[in-house]
């Protein structure tokens, strides 16, 4: 299990680095979007290339950031159920979900999207909009993003199995806390109880 945990740590480090890069892509997208809006409104100057680079960057944030979100345990969960389950139960559910759904889905999407990227690359396909950008970089994001997610899924599977076999004290890379929604629901319930107690 030790070599697998070392591999998991290497994958985690890679996705930490990618996550930090993606944060800068968000800033770049905001700056380009704001600049484009100012140029269009103030000087009546527009550019399809600037519009397209915005959605290229937006796509890159989602496709490349999926592995980082999984690493940080920030993906969607049914909190009101998972918060009531033990760490062991959550780890078993996660392991099954990774093996049955996530990894097969990633393999299918990489397999289907790679030929599309290759075709776009070899043909030098350009945007149909005047002054638009070349298409292969955004097409590459699909197989690349799902490959990164598959790697992080393998890392998370290793961690869950290590936890279940007693080789790790925690199933997650980061401690799972209550979501904002669960905390708000608990606060509202406590305020309602207090109000009810005060009325009696």
Protein Blocks (a to p, Z undefined) as FASTA:
>chain_A
ZZmmmmmmmmmmmmmmmmmmmmmmmmmmmmmmmmmmmmmmmnopacfklmmmmmmmmmmm
mmmmmmmmmmnopaccdfklmmmpcfklmmmmmmmmmmmmmmmmmmmmmmmmmmmmmmmm
mnopacfbehiacfklmmmmmmmmmmmmmmmmmmmmmmmmmmmnopafbfbfbdcdddfk
lmmmmmmmmmmmmmmmmmZZ
